[in-house]
C-alpha cells in the first residue's frame, strides 16, 4: 500500500510575507477619502485611474464592507434603514497629493420600501454606469450567503458579462459569513463560484475579519495592475 505523503504546509516566511502584503494592502485602503457624489452619470468627473465599483442589495452589508476594508467607521453611509443611499459616491485612494485608484459606492438595490419609480430609475443609472464608465476596471458584488444570488444580482451579472469577457475583473464577497458554520460556508462558496463564471468569490465577515485581508489584496492587486503609480505604494 503506497505511503500517503504528508500535507504541504506553508513555510513560516511565506505566511509572514502574505501577512505583510495584507497589512500593506489594508494600509493603502486606509487612505480612502471622499472625492465626490453624483445623482446622475453626467455629474461624475472623467478620471484616468482605475475605478472599482461596489454593488449589492440594500441589506447585503455593502457600506459595512467598505468601512471595514478602509478601516473607517463612516466613510460609506451604513444605515439601519436599507435603501437610503441614492447617489453614486466616489472615494479616492492613494497618498495625499496623488490618486492611485477610486472606489465607487453604488446605491443598494432591491429594497421593498423604495418606490418602484425610484428603483427603476436607479437600476437604469447603475446599468449605464457599469456598461459605459470608461475607467471601470473591477466590480465587487456583495451578497448575503444565507440568501444567495437573487434575480437582481443575476441581472446585474448579465449586464456586466460583456465587459467581463473583455477583461473587467469581478468579485463576489459573501458577507456576514460568520452567520454560517463551516459546512454552510463551504457550500455557499461552492455555489457562488459556479454562478460567477469569469469572476471570483470569497467569504467575508466584518465581525470576525474573515476574508478582509484577502479582499484587500484583490483590490490592491487590481489597482496596481491597472495603474503604474499604484504599484509603488507600500
Backbone bond lengths (Angstrom), bond angles and torsions (degrees), N, CA, C in turn:
res aa  C-N    CA-C-N  psi(-1)  N-CA   C-N-CA  omega(-1)  CA-C   N-CA-C  phi
1 X - - - 1.464 - - 1.528 108.81 -
2 X 1.352 118.63 125.65 1.460 120.38 -176.46 1.528 111.53 -64.92
3 X 1.322 114.01 144.97 1.457 119.83 179.30 1.516 108.99 -79.66
4 X 1.320 116.06 128.45 1.466 120.61 179.61 1.524 109.71 -74.85
5 X 1.353 117.15 126.39 1.469 118.80 -179.16 1.522 111.10 -66.48
6 X 1.321 117.62 150.04 1.470 120.34 178.97 1.529 110.43 -66.64
7 X 1.319 117.80 151.76 1.464 119.85 179.65 1.519 111.27 -63.84
8 X 1.322 115.87 143.88 1.456 120.46 178.64 1.523 108.47 -82.73
9 X 1.320 115.59 122.23 1.460 120.49 -179.46 1.530 109.24 -109.91
10 X 1.329 117.00 142.36 1.466 119.16 177.89 1.518 110.50 -59.24
11 X 1.326 115.75 139.85 1.454 119.37 176.70 1.524 109.88 -73.18
12 X 1.333 115.13 156.45 1.462 120.39 -174.68 1.515 111.77 -57.45
13 X 1.337 116.94 -42.85 1.467 118.30 -177.44 1.527 111.33 -70.63
14 X 1.353 117.81 -26.28 1.464 120.84 175.20 1.530 109.74 -66.74
15 X 1.352 116.20 -43.48 1.461 120.69 178.83 1.519 110.77 -64.69
16 X 1.327 116.54 -40.22 1.456 120.33 179.89 1.520 111.07 -64.78
17 X 1.344 115.86 -40.65 1.458 120.07 179.56 1.521 110.76 -65.31
18 X 1.352 115.91 -40.89 1.459 120.23 179.44 1.521 110.70 -64.09
19 X 1.348 115.91 -41.29 1.452 120.27 179.84 1.521 111.00 -66.41
20 X 1.332 116.80 -40.08 1.462 120.86 178.85 1.524 110.58 -64.24
21 X 1.325 116.27 -40.58 1.462 120.43 178.68 1.530 110.64 -64.98
22 X 1.346 115.71 -39.11 1.461 119.73 178.15 1.513 111.74 -64.31
23 X 1.351 116.35 -41.80 1.465 120.03 178.41 1.527 110.78 -64.78
24 X 1.332 116.18 -39.46 1.465 119.71 179.03 1.525 110.61 -64.55
25 X 1.324 116.59 -40.77 1.468 120.42 179.27 1.517 110.74 -64.36
26 X 1.338 116.88 -41.13 1.462 120.35 178.03 1.526 111.04 -68.34
27 X 1.328 116.72 -34.94 1.449 120.04 176.41 1.516 111.27 -63.15
28 X 1.327 115.45 -39.52 1.470 120.58 177.67 1.527 110.37 -65.65
29 X 1.315 117.37 -42.97 1.466 120.37 179.52 1.530 111.60 -66.28
30 X 1.335 116.58 -26.91 1.462 120.33 179.98 1.536 112.04 -66.79
31 X 1.345 116.80 -16.32 1.469 119.83 178.32 1.523 112.28 -76.49
32 X 1.336 117.58 -2.99 1.473 120.70 -176.83 1.524 111.20 -56.86
33 X 1.325 115.50 133.68 1.460 120.65 174.98 1.521 108.49 -143.31
34 X 1.317 115.05 153.51 1.462 121.61 -177.66 1.524 110.34 -59.86
35 X 1.326 115.96 132.60 1.463 121.41 178.52 1.522 111.53 -107.28
36 X 1.348 115.96 -57.48 1.460 119.14 178.83 1.522 109.54 -165.78
37 X 1.310 116.00 167.37 1.459 121.84 175.45 1.523 108.36 -131.53
38 X 1.316 116.54 150.14 1.459 120.33 -176.87 1.517 110.04 -147.24
39 X 1.323 115.45 141.66 1.465 121.03 176.64 1.529 111.28 -92.72
40 X 1.334 116.39 -19.53 1.465 122.21 -179.17 1.520 109.48 -135.98
41 X 1.322 116.61 156.87 1.463 120.99 -176.79 1.517 112.33 -61.35
42 X 1.334 117.16 -39.53 1.463 119.75 -175.85 1.524 112.11 -66.68
43 X 1.344 117.10 -12.86 1.458 120.72 178.31 1.531 112.40 -85.96
44 X 1.331 117.93 -9.75 1.460 121.31 179.16 1.529 110.10 -75.95
45 X 1.329 118.04 138.41 1.468 119.94 178.39 1.524 110.82 -73.08
46 X 1.324 118.31 144.50 1.467 119.73 173.53 1.524 109.03 -69.96
47 X 1.316 117.29 131.58 1.462 121.57 -177.49 1.529 109.36 -130.21
48 X 1.339 115.34 152.08 1.464 118.62 178.21 1.529 111.81 -116.47
49 X 1.340 116.63 15.99 1.466 120.66 175.76 1.534 108.62 -103.45
50 X 1.328 117.86 159.07 1.466 120.35 179.80 1.527 111.27 -59.42
51 X 1.323 115.66 138.88 1.460 121.57 179.12 1.530 108.49 -121.05
52 X 1.325 116.15 130.72 1.466 121.35 -178.13 1.527 107.66 -122.12
53 X 1.328 116.40 118.47 1.462 121.76 -174.07 1.517 111.49 -96.93
54 X 1.326 116.41 138.19 1.462 123.36 174.14 1.527 107.82 -105.05
55 X 1.326 115.83 125.51 1.459 121.51 -178.83 1.526 109.08 -131.52
56 X 1.329 116.02 162.55 1.459 118.97 176.71 1.507 112.24 160.99
57 X 1.309 115.19 165.38 1.453 120.66 177.06 1.528 109.87 -63.19
58 X 1.327 116.15 156.77 1.461 121.23 -173.33 1.525 113.47 -60.79
59 X 1.318 118.54 -23.73 1.467 120.76 -178.13 1.527 112.59 -108.81
60 X 1.342 117.03 20.19 1.468 119.99 -174.83 1.523 113.40 -88.10
61 X 1.343 117.62 -5.58 1.460 119.75 178.95 1.515 113.65 86.09
62 X 1.343 116.82 29.31 1.471 120.88 -176.35 1.530 112.25 -64.40
63 X 1.332 116.61 -51.76 1.466 119.67 -178.45 1.522 111.01 -62.47
64 X 1.321 117.00 -39.81 1.462 120.96 178.77 1.529 110.59 -62.62
65 X 1.326 117.28 -40.14 1.462 120.84 179.17 1.532 110.61 -64.89
66 X 1.327 117.40 -43.07 1.467 120.82 178.91 1.523 109.82 -62.72
67 X 1.328 116.98 -44.95 1.464 120.34 179.77 1.526 111.75 -64.51
68 X 1.331 116.60 -36.65 1.465 120.51 178.72 1.520 111.04 -67.42
69 X 1.322 116.81 -45.53 1.462 120.87 -178.45 1.525 112.04 -65.84
70 X 1.329 116.93 -34.48 1.465 120.17 -179.29 1.524 112.35 -92.06
71 X 1.347 116.00 -3.89 1.469 122.26 -178.77 1.528 111.46 55.20
72 X 1.319 114.80 41.76 1.455 121.65 177.34 1.527 107.59 -131.68
73 X 1.319 116.85 131.72 1.459 119.40 -171.30 1.521 114.01 -77.00
74 X 1.338 117.89 -23.32 1.457 119.12 -174.16 1.521 113.48 -133.33
75 X 1.320 117.60 23.86 1.468 119.19 178.33 1.522 109.81 -63.84
76 X 1.335 115.41 -54.62 1.468 120.69 174.87 1.524 107.88 -98.91
77 X 1.312 116.51 140.05 1.461 121.11 -176.00 1.516 109.96 -74.26
78 X 1.323 116.96 111.39 1.473 122.24 178.46 1.525 108.13 -103.80
79 X 1.306 116.65 108.67 1.457 121.13 -176.91 1.516 110.69 -108.42
80 X 1.332 115.49 147.39 1.464 119.42 174.37 1.525 110.64 -73.80
81 X 1.323 115.58 -12.26 1.456 120.77 176.81 1.527 108.71 -109.01
82 X 1.350 118.34 101.09 1.457 120.87 -177.76 1.522 111.60 -59.14
83 X 1.346 113.88 156.13 1.453 119.33 175.64 1.515 113.98 88.50
84 X 1.352 117.20 7.48 1.458 119.92 -176.16 1.538 111.93 -77.64
85 X 1.337 117.24 -36.55 1.459 120.34 -176.80 1.524 109.90 -75.00
86 X 1.328 116.28 117.33 1.462 120.41 -177.93 1.523 111.80 -123.54
87 X 1.317 117.35 23.34 1.450 122.10 178.81 1.526 109.89 -131.15
88 X 1.316 115.80 160.99 1.457 122.20 171.49 1.523 106.78 -89.86
89 X 1.322 117.25 119.16 1.459 121.29 -177.81 1.522 110.20 -111.12
90 X 1.334 115.90 129.75 1.460 121.98 -179.63 1.520 109.64 -108.47
91 X 1.345 115.92 137.49 1.453 122.38 177.25 1.523 109.00 -125.32
92 X 1.324 116.64 127.44 1.468 121.51 -179.29 1.522 110.15 -83.59
93 X 1.330 116.28 146.70 1.455 123.42 177.57 1.518 109.66 -123.54
94 X 1.330 116.29 138.00 1.459 121.03 179.29 1.505 110.47 134.27
95 X 1.302 115.59 163.01 1.464 119.99 179.02 1.527 110.63 -60.60
96 X 1.323 115.72 158.75 1.457 119.84 178.73 1.528 110.13 -56.01
97 X 1.320 115.34 135.06 1.452 120.03 179.69 1.509 113.98 92.65
98 X 1.325 117.76 -6.30 1.455 120.13 176.44 1.525 109.53 -145.30
99 X 1.320 115.20 160.00 1.465 120.57 -179.20 1.518 107.82 -131.90
100 X 1.338 116.18 115.90 1.460 121.63 -179.56 1.525 112.19 -86.82
101 X 1.326 115.34 -36.48 1.461 120.64 -174.44 1.525 108.16 -163.17
102 X 1.326 115.63 172.97 1.462 121.77 -179.61 1.521 109.08 -132.68
103 X 1.332 116.31 134.67 1.460 121.76 169.73 1.524 107.68 -97.51
104 X 1.312 116.87 133.09 1.459 121.69 179.46 1.520 109.54 -113.99
105 X 1.312 116.12 123.44 1.468 122.48 177.46 1.523 107.24 -99.73
106 X 1.331 116.04 106.79 1.464 120.93 179.51 1.528 109.93 -89.68
107 X 1.327 117.42 150.55 1.470 120.39 -179.19 1.523 112.06 -56.68
108 X 1.328 116.38 140.17 1.460 120.29 174.61 1.515 110.26 -65.20
109 X 1.307 116.27 151.52 1.466 119.95 -177.58 1.522 110.80 -126.17
110 X 1.328 114.79 159.56 1.454 120.22 173.78 1.513 116.11 91.26
111 X 1.341 118.69 3.19 1.463 118.89 -178.17 1.525 110.18 -77.26
112 X 1.336 116.52 126.50 1.460 121.99 -169.60 1.529 113.22 -63.96
113 X 1.350 117.86 -32.40 1.463 120.20 -173.89 1.533 113.15 -77.50
114 X 1.348 117.15 -11.10 1.459 119.75 178.83 1.532 108.55 -77.31
115 X 1.331 118.35 133.34 1.472 120.52 179.78 1.529 111.89 -54.61
116 X 1.336 115.69 144.28 1.451 121.38 -176.41 1.519 112.59 -56.49
117 X 1.336 116.89 -39.26 1.467 120.08 -179.47 1.526 110.87 -62.76
118 X 1.355 116.48 -38.95 1.461 120.35 178.03 1.529 110.74 -67.18
119 X 1.325 115.86 -41.03 1.470 119.84 177.88 1.525 110.78 -57.33
120 X 1.328 115.70 -49.94 1.458 120.28 -177.06 1.525 111.34 -64.22
121 X 1.340 115.97 -39.97 1.466 119.41 -179.73 1.526 110.30 -62.86
122 X 1.348 116.81 -45.40 1.449 118.93 -177.98 1.521 113.04 -72.29
123 X 1.312 116.45 -29.75 1.466 118.48 174.92 1.524 110.61 -65.04
124 X 1.325 116.59 -37.65 1.474 120.03 177.29 1.522 110.86 -67.32
125 X 1.345 116.25 -43.78 1.465 119.89 179.91 1.526 110.47 -61.72
126 X 1.334 116.39 -44.83 1.465 120.28 -179.49 1.516 111.94 -64.36
127 X 1.324 115.64 -44.37 1.463 119.45 -179.83 1.521 110.49 -61.48
128 X 1.338 116.64 -43.53 1.464 119.91 179.42 1.523 111.13 -64.29
129 X 1.326 116.02 -40.88 1.466 119.73 177.79 1.531 110.18 -60.11
130 X 1.323 116.99 -50.05 1.462 121.46 -175.76 1.523 112.50 -65.39
131 X 1.325 116.88 -28.90 1.462 121.08 -178.33 1.526 111.84 -86.49
132 X 1.344 117.28 -34.56 1.470 119.51 -168.48 1.523 115.68 -111.13
133 X 1.335 119.87 -16.82 1.463 119.59 -175.89 1.530 109.36 -63.45
134 X 1.337 118.92 113.54 1.474 121.59 -169.66 1.523 114.10 -62.79
135 X 1.347 118.05 -39.78 1.463 120.56 -173.50 1.521 113.58 -93.81
136 X 1.345 116.85 10.87 1.461 120.36 177.45 1.524 109.44 -68.17
137 X 1.338 116.61 119.34 1.465 120.54 -178.11 1.521 113.53 -115.09
138 X 1.330 116.98 -13.86 1.460 119.34 -179.35 1.511 111.77 -155.15
139 X 1.336 115.91 151.89 1.462 122.55 176.36 1.524 108.00 -131.07
140 X 1.334 115.84 130.08 1.463 122.00 175.11 1.523 107.57 -112.53
141 X 1.330 116.64 117.04 1.463 121.07 177.29 1.524 108.85 -100.40
142 X 1.324 116.43 127.92 1.449 122.09 177.10 1.527 109.24 -94.29
143 X 1.325 116.06 132.29 1.467 120.72 -176.48 1.526 109.47 -142.09
144 X 1.316 116.42 132.73 1.464 121.84 174.59 1.528 107.45 -78.11
145 X 1.339 118.67 113.11 1.466 121.08 -175.05 1.522 113.93 -65.51
146 X 1.326 117.56 -15.59 1.463 119.92 177.73 1.525 110.94 -70.46
147 X 1.333 116.09 -22.33 1.462 120.66 -177.82 1.528 112.31 -113.83
148 X 1.339 117.38 -19.66 1.456 121.12 179.69 1.522 112.42 73.04
149 X 1.328 115.33 -177.03 1.460 120.53 179.55 1.524 109.65 -72.83
150 X 1.325 115.95 128.80 1.454 121.86 179.08 1.527 110.07 -96.67
151 X 1.338 115.42 179.14 1.464 120.60 -176.20 1.526 112.07 -57.17
152 X 1.346 117.34 -43.94 1.462 119.80 -179.29 1.529 111.44 -65.97
153 X 1.343 117.22 -35.38 1.466 120.33 175.83 1.519 110.44 -62.35
154 X 1.318 116.06 -44.95 1.463 120.57 -178.99 1.525 111.11 -66.97
155 X 1.340 116.36 -34.70 1.462 120.03 176.32 1.528 110.02 -63.84
156 X 1.324 116.53 -42.30 1.461 120.35 178.46 1.530 110.93 -63.00
157 X 1.323 116.42 -39.59 1.464 119.82 177.37 1.522 111.23 -59.69
158 X 1.324 115.54 -39.45 1.468 119.25 178.63 1.524 111.00 -66.90
159 X 1.337 116.16 -37.00 1.466 120.53 179.71 1.529 110.81 -60.79
160 X 1.330 116.90 -43.46 1.462 119.20 -175.40 1.527 113.35 -90.37
161 X 1.327 118.15 -6.11 1.471 119.78 -174.96 1.530 113.47 -54.04
162 X 1.355 118.86 -44.90 1.468 117.87 178.82 1.531 112.61 -59.15
163 X 1.331 117.25 -36.75 1.464 119.61 178.98 1.522 111.41 -73.89
164 X 1.328 117.07 -32.67 1.469 120.31 175.33 1.524 109.54 -62.72
165 X 1.324 115.88 -41.20 1.461 120.39 178.52 1.525 111.80 -64.91
166 X 1.348 115.90 -24.06 1.463 121.00 178.51 1.524 112.66 -91.79
167 X 1.343 117.54 0.04 1.456 120.16 175.22 1.508 116.12 121.31
168 X 1.337 118.40 -4.94 1.466 120.27 176.67 1.528 109.34 -61.74
169 X 1.337 117.07 129.22 1.462 121.27 179.95 1.522 109.59 -83.60
170 X 1.325 116.16 145.06 1.459 120.91 -173.57 1.523 110.48 -140.30
171 X 1.334 115.72 133.30 1.462 121.48 -179.08 1.516 110.06 -136.34
172 X 1.332 116.49 132.97 1.462 121.57 170.70 1.524 108.08 -102.42
173 X 1.335 116.28 120.97 1.462 121.37 174.59 1.517 108.46 -98.70
174 X 1.317 116.54 117.33 1.463 121.90 179.02 1.524 107.33 -86.25
175 X 1.327 115.74 93.27 1.462 121.88 -174.07 1.528 111.47 -74.16
176 X 1.321 114.42 168.71 1.470 121.00 176.29 1.528 111.33 57.12
177 X 1.346 115.42 32.96 1.470 120.29 -177.90 1.526 111.70 -61.71
178 X 1.344 116.95 -22.56 1.464 119.93 -179.73 1.524 111.97 -67.59
179 X 1.322 117.47 -13.73 1.472 121.21 178.17 1.527 111.98 -77.66
180 X 1.335 116.62 -9.78 1.472 121.36 -177.41 1.522 110.28 -113.06
181 X 1.338 116.11 151.53 1.460 118.98 172.58 1.535 108.87 -82.07
182 X 1.314 116.83 176.37 1.471 120.10 -173.73 1.518 112.70 -59.95
183 X 1.333 115.60 -41.70 1.457 119.04 179.91 1.511 112.14 -64.54
184 X 1.320 116.40 -41.88 1.467 121.08 178.78 1.524 110.82 -66.75
185 X 1.335 116.61 -37.57 1.463 120.16 177.37 1.531 110.80 -61.71
186 X 1.326 115.56 -46.90 1.464 120.20 -178.76 1.527 111.01 -61.38
187 X 1.327 116.51 -41.24 1.458 120.69 179.64 1.525 110.91 -65.85
188 X 1.339 116.96 -45.43 1.462 121.12 -179.68 1.525 111.14 -62.28
189 X 1.332 116.30 -40.66 1.463 120.64 -179.91 1.520 110.97 -66.53
190 X 1.331 116.27 -40.92 1.457 120.84 179.06 1.531 111.45 -62.64
191 X 1.333 116.29 -43.69 1.469 120.92 179.24 1.524 110.53 -64.30
192 X 1.338 116.25 -44.83 1.468 120.42 -178.85 1.520 111.01 -61.29
193 X 1.326 116.93 -40.44 1.468 119.92 -179.36 1.529 111.81 -64.76
194 X 1.320 116.11 -30.86 1.466 119.52 176.42 1.529 111.19 -72.22
195 X 1.335 116.29 -31.90 1.458 120.30 -174.88 1.521 113.44 -83.18
196 X 1.313 118.19 -21.22 1.468 120.31 -174.00 1.521 110.98 -106.39
197 X 1.314 116.16 56.11 1.447 120.50 178.69 1.516 111.11 -50.84
198 X 1.332 116.73 126.26 1.450 120.82 -178.96 1.511 113.38 89.85
199 X 1.334 117.26 -6.07 1.459 120.76 -179.43 1.514 111.40 -122.82
200 X 1.331 116.09 -170.56 1.452 122.48 178.66 1.525 109.77 -123.29
201 X 1.326 116.16 164.42 1.462 121.18 177.06 1.523 108.68 -140.03
202 X 1.335 116.37 141.00 1.459 122.29 179.50 1.523 109.78 -139.95
203 X 1.334 115.77 149.22 1.455 121.46 171.09 1.526 108.52 -81.49
204 X 1.335 116.58 145.00 1.468 120.38 -174.46 1.525 109.40 -148.44
205 X 1.313 116.03 137.49 1.464 120.44 175.45 1.522 109.51 -144.71
206 X 1.322 116.04 118.94 1.458 120.01 175.49 1.524 110.41 -68.13
207 X 1.321 116.66 -28.55 1.466 121.84 -176.01 1.527 111.59 -73.13
208 X 1.342 117.39 -47.97 1.465 120.75 -177.85 1.524 112.45 -99.56
209 X 1.347 116.76 -6.18 1.467 124.19 -177.49 1.528 112.40 68.27
210 X 1.297 116.87 17.13 1.466 120.23 174.09 1.527 109.67 -62.60
211 X 1.317 116.98 127.54 1.459 121.57 176.51 1.512 115.95 79.01
212 X 1.346 117.89 -0.88 1.468 119.93 -176.29 1.528 110.52 -66.20
213 X 1.336 117.66 -49.88 1.468 119.68 178.84 1.517 111.43 -64.65
214 X 1.325 117.00 -38.10 1.467 120.55 -179.80 1.526 110.54 -62.38
215 X 1.327 116.77 -43.81 1.465 120.07 178.77 1.525 110.86 -67.38
216 X 1.337 116.54 -39.08 1.466 120.17 178.17 1.523 110.88 -61.60
217 X 1.316 117.03 -41.55 1.473 121.00 178.02 1.521 111.14 -63.75
218 X 1.331 117.06 -38.86 1.471 120.65 178.50 1.528 110.02 -61.99
219 X 1.332 116.54 -46.25 1.463 121.07 -179.78 1.520 111.08 -64.84
220 X 1.323 116.60 -43.90 1.475 121.24 -178.60 1.512 111.10 -64.03
221 X 1.334 116.48 -42.85 1.461 120.57 -179.97 1.527 110.72 -65.05
222 X 1.332 116.03 -40.07 1.461 119.56 -179.48 1.518 110.64 -63.73
223 X 1.324 116.83 -46.38 1.468 120.27 179.97 1.532 110.61 -66.79
224 X 1.330 116.99 -39.49 1.458 120.22 -179.95 1.506 112.73 -66.38
225 X 1.350 116.13 -36.65 1.457 119.74 -179.60 1.526 111.07 -70.45
226 X 1.333 116.08 -30.86 1.461 120.15 -175.48 1.523 112.47 -91.56
227 X 1.336 117.74 -18.17 1.463 120.75 -174.40 1.516 110.60 -133.88
228 X 1.342 119.08 114.39 1.462 120.93 179.75 1.519 113.04 -56.46
229 X 1.341 117.49 -36.68 1.459 119.40 -177.71 1.518 111.87 -67.09
230 X 1.350 116.66 -30.24 1.467 119.97 -179.56 1.508 110.90 -69.23
231 X 1.318 116.71 -27.51 1.450 119.78 -177.26 1.507 112.88 -63.86
232 X 1.337 117.12 -20.43 1.456 118.59 -177.04 1.501 113.92 -91.47
233 X 1.330 118.29 -0.63 1.460 120.25 179.59 1.507 110.32 -76.82
234 X 1.333 117.42 142.06 1.459 119.84 -179.07 1.480 113.13 -101.15
